Amino acid sequence: MRTLIWSNAFTRSFKGWMRKRPDLNSDIAEALRLLLVNPFAPQLETHKLKGKLSGSWACSASYDLRILFDFVKAEKDKDDDILLLAIGTHDEVY
């Protein structure tokens, strides 16, 4: 099973969002759960990024809340782990 790896930047922005918008807690938790189970679930709208963020991926946690992440190699014969990079609005993370 894959693992979510929280970067320091993601942890800081996550805590900020929890202070500003505690009502989004369940949306974020559901998005993270889906990332573990199936990072390409239709409701996440996962897409590869271009430009300066090329190689990274993004998904939707709510209407205007995005999670940026990378797939990182795990052990042999195991799904890739997910390195969480940032969370924020479209304008904040892109």
DRENTORKOL-3810 file (N, C-alpha, C; in nm, 4 decimals):
REM DRENTORKOL-3810
@n.u->0.0844; n.v->-0.1188; n.w->0.0000; ca.u->0.0000; ca.v->0.0000; ca.w->0.0000; c.u->0.0885; c.v->0.1245; c.w->0.0000
@n.u->0.0414; n.v->0.2266; n.w->-0.0670; ca.u->0.1215; ca.v->0.3489; ca.w->-0.0745; c.u->0.1109; c.v->0.4290; c.w->0.0550
@n.u->0.2021; n.v->0.5210; n.w->0.0712; ca.u->0.2095; ca.v->0.6044; ca.w->0.1907; c.u->0.2075; c.v->0.7505; c.w->0.1499
@n.u->0.1447; n.v->0.8343; n.w->0.2332; ca.u->0.1498; ca.v->0.9792; ca.w->0.2137; c.u->0.2663; c.v->1.0327; c.w->0.2954
@n.u->0.3540; n.v->1.1080; n.w->0.2293; ca.u->0.4686; ca.v->1.1693; ca.w->0.2962; c.u->0.4438; c.v->1.3199; c.w->0.2991
@n.u->0.4337; n.v->1.3749; n.w->0.4173; ca.u->0.4037; ca.v->1.5170; ca.w->0.4333; c.u->0.5340; c.v->1.5972; c.w->0.4350
@n.u->0.5524; n.v->1.6847; n.w->0.3360; ca.u->0.6685; ca.v->1.7736; ca.w->0.3373; c.u->0.6448; c.v->1.8823; c.w->0.4419
@n.u->0.7525; n.v->1.9508; n.w->0.4819; ca.u->0.7391; ca.v->2.0596; ca.w->0.5795; c.u->0.6496; c.v->2.1708; c.w->0.5257
@n.u->0.6642; n.v->2.2029; n.w->0.3978; ca.u->0.5823; ca.v->2.3084; ca.w->0.3369; c.u->0.4348; c.v->2.2695; c.w->0.3376
@n.u->0.4057; n.v->2.1439; n.w->0.3063; ca.u->0.2666; ca.v->2.0989; ca.w->0.3077; c.u->0.2101; c.v->2.1060; c.w->0.4488
@n.u->0.2869; n.v->2.0631; n.w->0.5462; ca.u->0.2404; ca.v->2.0657; ca.w->0.6852; c.u->0.2077; c.v->2.2076; c.w->0.7295
@n.u->0.2957; n.v->2.3029; n.w->0.6964; ca.u->0.2710; ca.v->2.4432; ca.w->0.7332; c.u->0.1447; c.v->2.4966; c.w->0.6669
@n.u->0.1307; n.v->2.4733; n.w->0.5363; ca.u->0.0128; ca.v->2.5268; ca.w->0.4672; c.u->-0.1148; c.v->2.4549; c.w->0.5123
@n.u->-0.1053; n.v->2.3259; n.w->0.5435; ca.u->-0.2203; ca.v->2.2508; ca.w->0.5937; c.u->-0.2685; c.v->2.3092; c.w->0.7265
@n.u->-0.1752; n.v->2.3351; n.w->0.8186; ca.u->-0.2123; ca.v->2.3938; ca.w->0.9477; c.u->-0.2765; c.v->2.5313; c.w->0.9291
@n.u->-0.2234; n.v->2.6098; n.w->0.8366; ca.u->-0.2819; ca.v->2.7408; ca.w->0.8076; c.u->-0.4245; c.v->2.7296; c.w->0.7571
@n.u->-0.4486; n.v->2.6338; n.w->0.6679; ca.u->-0.5840; ca.v->2.6136; ca.w->0.6158; c.u->-0.6789; c.v->2.5664; c.w->0.7244
@n.u->-0.6309; n.v->2.4861; n.w->0.8164; ca.u->-0.7172; ca.v->2.4378; ca.w->0.9247; c.u->-0.7560; c.v->2.5518; c.w->1.0183
@n.u->-0.6659; n.v->2.6485; n.w->1.0364; ca.u->-0.6990; ca.v->2.7649; ca.w->1.1182; c.u->-0.7973; c.v->2.8569; c.w->1.0461
@n.u->-0.7693; n.v->2.8832; n.w->0.9173; ca.u->-0.8533; ca.v->2.9758; ca.w->0.8396; c.u->-0.9891; c.v->2.9171; c.w->0.8051
@n.u->-0.9910; n.v->2.7903; n.w->0.7644; ca.u->-1.1127; ca.v->2.7290; ca.w->0.7126; c.u->-1.1364; c.v->2.5892; c.w->0.7704
@n.u->-1.1687; n.v->2.5791; n.w->0.8988; ca.u->-1.1903; ca.v->2.4469; ca.w->0.9582; c.u->-1.3064; c.v->2.3707; c.w->0.8933
@n.u->-1.3933; n.v->2.4422; n.w->0.8238; ca.u->-1.5058; ca.v->2.3769; ca.w->0.7550; c.u->-1.4592; c.v->2.2885; c.w->0.6387
@n.u->-1.3365; n.v->2.3084; n.w->0.5913; ca.u->-1.2833; ca.v->2.2275; ca.w->0.4807; c.u->-1.2130; c.v->2.1010; c.w->0.5281
@n.u->-1.2073; n.v->2.0799; n.w->0.6582; ca.u->-1.1372; ca.v->1.9648; ca.w->0.7136; c.u->-1.1842; c.v->1.8328; c.w->0.6527
@n.u->-1.3142; n.v->1.8135; n.w->0.6422; ca.u->-1.3654; ca.v->1.6864; ca.w->0.5889; c.u->-1.3337; c.v->1.6723; c.w->0.4395
@n.u->-1.3378; n.v->1.7827; n.w->0.3636; ca.u->-1.3030; ca.v->1.7781; ca.w->0.2208; c.u->-1.1564; c.v->1.7389; c.w->0.2012
@n.u->-1.0692; n.v->1.7969; n.w->0.2814; ca.u->-0.9262; ca.v->1.7669; ca.w->0.2713; c.u->-0.9002; c.v->1.6225; c.w->0.3131
@n.u->-0.9621; n.v->1.5802; n.w->0.4211; ca.u->-0.9433; ca.v->1.4422; ca.w->0.4680; c.u->-0.9898; c.v->1.3420; c.w->0.3626
@n.u->-1.1012; n.v->1.3696; n.w->0.2978; ca.u->-1.1527; ca.v->1.2799; ca.w->0.1937; c.u->-1.0583; c.v->1.2771; c.w->0.0728
@n.u->-1.0056; n.v->1.3930; n.w->0.0346; ca.u->-0.9122; ca.v->1.3982; ca.w->-0.0784; c.u->-0.7853; c.v->1.3192; c.w->-0.0466
@n.u->-0.7338; n.v->1.3318; n.w->0.0742; ca.u->-0.6138; ca.v->1.2577; ca.w->0.1125; c.u->-0.6412; c.v->1.1076; c.w->0.1177
@n.u->-0.7591; n.v->1.0696; n.w->0.1654; ca.u->-0.7956; ca.v->0.9281; ca.w->0.1682; c.u->-0.8023; c.v->0.8713; c.w->0.0269
@n.u->-0.8644; n.v->0.9477; n.w->-0.0634; ca.u->-0.8738; ca.v->0.9035; ca.w->-0.2025; c.u->-0.7365; c.v->0.8944; c.w->-0.2688
@n.u->-0.6475; n.v->0.9874; n.w->-0.2363; ca.u->-0.5111; ca.v->0.9821; ca.w->-0.2908; c.u->-0.4426; c.v->0.8512; c.w->-0.2537
@n.u->-0.4647; n.v->0.8062; n.w->-0.1320; ca.u->-0.4054; ca.v->0.6795; ca.w->-0.0885; c.u->-0.4622; c.v->0.5613; c.w->-0.1659
@n.u->-0.5940; n.v->0.5608; n.w->-0.1813; ca.u->-0.6615; ca.v->0.4476; ca.w->-0.2441; c.u->-0.6416; c.v->0.4478; c.w->-0.3956
@n.u->-0.6708; n.v->0.5626; n.w->-0.4582; ca.u->-0.6614; ca.v->0.5742; ca.w->-0.6039; c.u->-0.6329; c.v->0.7194; c.w->-0.6408
@n.u->-0.5067; n.v->0.7544; n.w->-0.6656; ca.u->-0.4729; ca.v->0.8941; ca.w->-0.6961; c.u->-0.5406; c.v->0.9473; c.w->-0.8227
@n.u->-0.5953; n.v->0.8592; n.w->-0.9042; ca.u->-0.6602; ca.v->0.9030; ca.w->-1.0277; c.u->-0.8120; c.v->0.8860; c.w->-1.0223
@n.u->-0.8680; n.v->0.8866; n.w->-0.9018; ca.u->-1.0132; ca.v->0.8805; ca.w->-0.8862; c.u->-1.0735; c.v->1.0028; c.w->-0.9556
@n.u->-1.1832; n.v->0.9842; n.w->-1.0287; ca.u->-1.2414; ca.v->1.0957; ca.w->-1.1060; c.u->-1.2721; c.v->1.2203; c.w->-1.0235
@n.u->-1.3177; n.v->1.2026; n.w->-0.9005; ca.u->-1.3553; ca.v->1.3195; ca.w->-0.8201; c.u->-1.2355; c.v->1.4043; c.w->-0.7783
@n.u->-1.1137; n.v->1.3496; n.w->-0.7873; ca.u->-0.9933; ca.v->1.4271; ca.w->-0.7553; c.u->-0.9481; c.v->1.5156; c.w->-0.8709
@n.u->-0.9882; n.v->1.4824; n.w->-0.9911; ca.u->-0.9466; ca.v->1.5576; ca.w->-1.1100; c.u->-0.7938; c.v->1.5716; c.w->-1.1156
@n.u->-0.7238; n.v->1.4632; n.w->-1.0901; ca.u->-0.5770; ca.v->1.4627; ca.w->-1.0886; c.u->-0.5220; c.v->1.4935; c.w->-1.2270
@n.u->-0.4240; n.v->1.5806; n.w->-1.2300; ca.u->-0.3620; ca.v->1.6156; ca.w->-1.3580; c.u->-0.2139; c.v->1.6471; c.w->-1.3387
@n.u->-0.1384; n.v->1.6208; n.w->-1.4443; ca.u->0.0053; ca.v->1.6482; ca.w->-1.4448; c.u->0.0266; c.v->1.7964; c.w->-1.4709
@n.u->0.1285; n.v->1.8528; n.w->-1.4085; ca.u->0.1548; ca.v->1.9957; ca.w->-1.4225; c.u->0.2624; c.v->2.0210; c.w->-1.5270
@n.u->0.2607; n.v->2.1423; n.w->-1.5800; ca.u->0.3569; ca.v->2.1838; ca.w->-1.6821; c.u->0.4338; c.v->2.3052; c.w->-1.6325
@n.u->0.5272; n.v->2.3495; n.w->-1.7106; ca.u->0.6027; ca.v->2.4706; ca.w->-1.6779; c.u->0.6975; c.v->2.4493; c.w->-1.5624
@n.u->0.7037; n.v->2.5477; n.w->-1.4722; ca.u->0.7994; ca.v->2.5396; ca.w->-1.3616; c.u->0.7677; c.v->2.4264; c.w->-1.2642
@n.u->0.6459; n.v->2.3758; n.w->-1.2660; ca.u->0.6076; ca.v->2.2639; ca.w->-1.1799; c.u->0.6032; c.v->2.1319; c.w->-1.2562
@n.u->0.6653; n.v->2.1293; n.w->-1.3703; ca.u->0.6659; ca.v->2.0094; ca.w->-1.4539; c.u->0.7168; c.v->1.8889; c.w->-1.3751
@n.u->0.6473; n.v->1.7774; n.w->-1.3905; ca.u->0.6831; ca.v->1.6558; ca.w->-1.3192; c.u->0.6017; c.v->1.6329; c.w->-1.1946
@n.u->0.5377; n.v->1.7379; n.w->-1.1458; ca.u->0.4515; ca.v->1.7253; ca.w->-1.0292; c.u->0.3073; c.v->1.7048; c.w->-1.0745
@n.u->0.2230; n.v->1.6727; n.w->-0.9798; ca.u->0.0814; ca.v->1.6484; ca.w->-1.0050; c.u->-0.0021; c.v->1.7342; c.w->-0.9120
@n.u->-0.1286; n.v->1.7552; n.w->-0.9485; ca.u->-0.2219; ca.v->1.8294; ca.w->-0.8637; c.u->-0.3564; c.v->1.7595; c.w->-0.8663
@n.u->-0.4300; n.v->1.7765; n.w->-0.7560; ca.u->-0.5671; ca.v->1.7259; ca.w->-0.7504; c.u->-0.6514; c.v->1.8267; c.w->-0.6749
@n.u->-0.7816; n.v->1.8130; n.w->-0.6861; ca.u->-0.8750; ca.v->1.9032; ca.w->-0.6194; c.u->-0.9185; c.v->1.8443; c.w->-0.4866
@n.u->-0.9190; n.v->1.9285; n.w->-0.3829; ca.u->-0.9721; ca.v->1.8877; ca.w->-0.2527; c.u->-1.1099; c.v->1.9486; c.w->-0.2316
@n.u->-1.1355; n.v->2.0616; n.w->-0.2943; ca.u->-1.2675; ca.v->2.1256; ca.w->-0.2942; c.u->-1.2716; c.v->2.2174; c.w->-0.4159
@n.u->-1.3717; n.v->2.3001; n.w->-0.4261; ca.u->-1.3903; ca.v->2.3815; ca.w->-0.5467; c.u->-1.2633; c.v->2.4553; c.w->-0.5870
@n.u->-1.2020; n.v->2.5298; n.w->-0.4950; ca.u->-1.0828; ca.v->2.6072; ca.w->-0.5311; c.u->-0.9627; c.v->2.5701; c.w->-0.4438
@n.u->-0.9600; n.v->2.4499; n.w->-0.3915; ca.u->-0.8493; ca.v->2.4066; ca.w->-0.3079; c.u->-0.7755; c.v->2.2934; c.w->-0.3772
@n.u->-0.6450; n.v->2.3109; n.w->-0.3975; ca.u->-0.5643; ca.v->2.2137; ca.w->-0.4707; c.u->-0.4568; c.v->2.1540; c.w->-0.3803
@n.u->-0.4228; n.v->2.0294; n.w->-0.4088; ca.u->-0.3121; ca.v->1.9620; ca.w->-0.3416; c.u->-0.2081; c.v->1.9288; c.w->-0.4478
@n.u->-0.0850; n.v->1.9749; n.w->-0.4275; ca.u->0.0262; ca.v->1.9431; ca.w->-0.5178; c.u->0.1048; c.v->1.8280; c.w->-0.4587
@n.u->0.1443; n.v->1.7344; n.w->-0.5453; ca.u->0.2183; ca.v->1.6186; ca.w->-0.4962; c.u->0.3060; c.v->1.5597; c.w->-0.6052
@n.u->0.3974; n.v->1.4749; n.w->-0.5626; ca.u->0.4843; ca.v->1.3984; ca.w->-0.6518; c.u->0.4715; c.v->1.2509; c.w->-0.6167
@n.u->0.4890; n.v->1.1669; n.w->-0.7156; ca.u->0.5015; ca.v->1.0239; ca.w->-0.6907; c.u->0.6483; c.v->0.9962; c.w->-0.6651
@n.u->0.6790; n.v->0.9240; n.w->-0.5595; ca.u->0.8171; ca.v->0.8882; ca.w->-0.5287; c.u->0.8284; c.v->0.7366; c.w->-0.5216
@n.u->0.9410; n.v->0.6872; n.w->-0.5698; ca.u->0.9625; ca.v->0.5429; ca.w->-0.5734; c.u->0.9645; c.v->0.4855; c.w->-0.4329
@n.u->0.8928; n.v->0.3778; n.w->-0.4188; ca.u->0.8922; ca.v->0.3038; ca.w->-0.2931; c.u->0.9742; c.v->0.1771; c.w->-0.3126
@n.u->0.9573; n.v->0.0865; n.w->-0.2239; ca.u->1.0276; ca.v->-0.0406; ca.w->-0.2354; c.u->0.9836; c.v->-0.1145; c.w->-0.3605
@n.u->1.0670; n.v->-0.2070; n.w->-0.4020; ca.u->1.0360; ca.v->-0.2892; ca.w->-0.5187; c.u->0.9041; c.v->-0.3633; c.w->-0.4956
@n.u->0.8247; n.v->-0.3775; n.w->-0.5991; ca.u->0.6955; ca.v->-0.4469; ca.w->-0.5938; c.u->0.5950; c.v->-0.3774; c.w->-0.5027
@n.u->0.6067; n.v->-0.2476; n.w->-0.4890; ca.u->0.5145; ca.v->-0.1707; ca.w->-0.4061; c.u->0.4712; c.v->-0.0488; c.w->-0.4855
@n.u->0.3491; n.v->-0.0011; n.w->-0.4614; ca.u->0.3022; ca.v->0.1203; ca.w->-0.5280; c.u->0.3914; c.v->0.2382; c.w->-0.4891
@n.u->0.4014; n.v->0.3363; n.w->-0.5794; ca.u->0.4764; ca.v->0.4578; ca.w->-0.5487; c.u->0.4119; c.v->0.5304; c.w->-0.4312
@n.u->0.4963; n.v->0.5879; n.w->-0.3441; ca.u->0.4449; ca.v->0.6710; ca.w->-0.2363; c.u->0.4114; c.v->0.8082; c.w->-0.2922
@n.u->0.3396; n.v->0.8881; n.w->-0.2137; ca.u->0.2986; ca.v->1.0214; ca.w->-0.2577; c.u->0.3582; c.v->1.1247; c.w->-0.1633
@n.u->0.4410; n.v->1.2125; n.w->-0.2189; ca.u->0.5015; ca.v->1.3219; ca.w->-0.1435; c.u->0.4121; c.v->1.4446; c.w->-0.1592
@n.u->0.3486; n.v->1.4863; n.w->-0.0503; ca.u->0.2604; ca.v->1.6030; ca.w->-0.0523; c.u->0.3467; c.v->1.7287; c.w->-0.0468
@n.u->0.3293; n.v->1.8164; n.w->-0.1453; ca.u->0.4146; ca.v->1.9349; ca.w->-0.1579; c.u->0.3499; c.v->2.0620; c.w->-0.1064
@n.u->0.2234; n.v->2.0844; n.w->-0.1408; ca.u->0.1571; ca.v->2.2090; ca.w->-0.1037; c.u->0.0068; c.v->2.1907; c.w->-0.1089
@n.u->-0.0628; n.v->2.2765; n.w->-0.0365; ca.u->-0.2083; ca.v->2.2821; ca.w->-0.0423; c.u->-0.2473; c.v->2.4292; c.w->-0.0392
@n.u->-0.3430; n.v->2.4659; n.w->-0.1212; ca.u->-0.3882; ca.v->2.6043; ca.w->-0.1258; c.u->-0.4810; c.v->2.6275; c.w->-0.2426
@n.u->-0.5186; n.v->2.7532; n.w->-0.2595; ca.u->-0.6041; ca.v->2.7872; ca.w->-0.3729; c.u->-0.5233; c.v->2.7742; c.w->-0.5017
@n.u->-0.5930; n.v->2.7795; n.w->-0.6108; ca.u->-0.5296; ca.v->2.7701; ca.w->-0.7418; c.u->-0.4169; c.v->2.8728; c.w->-0.7535
@n.u->-0.4444; n.v->2.9963; n.w->-0.7201; ca.u->-0.3449; ca.v->3.1037; ca.w->-0.7328; c.u->-0.2285; c.v->3.0875; c.w->-0.6342
@n.u->-0.2521; n.v->3.0291; n.w->-0.5177; ca.u->-0.1456; ca.v->3.0129; ca.w->-0.4193; c.u->-0.0445; c.v->2.9051; c.w->-0.4591
@n.u->-0.0915; n.v->2.7965; n.w->-0.5167; ca.u->-0.0013; ca.v->2.6842; ca.w->-0.5423; c.u->0.0589; c.v->2.6814; c.w->-0.6822
@n.u->-0.0014; n.v->2.7519; n.w->-0.7795; ca.u->0.0518; ca.v->2.7472; ca.w->-0.9152; c.u->0.1417; c.v->2.8640; c.w->-0.9416
END
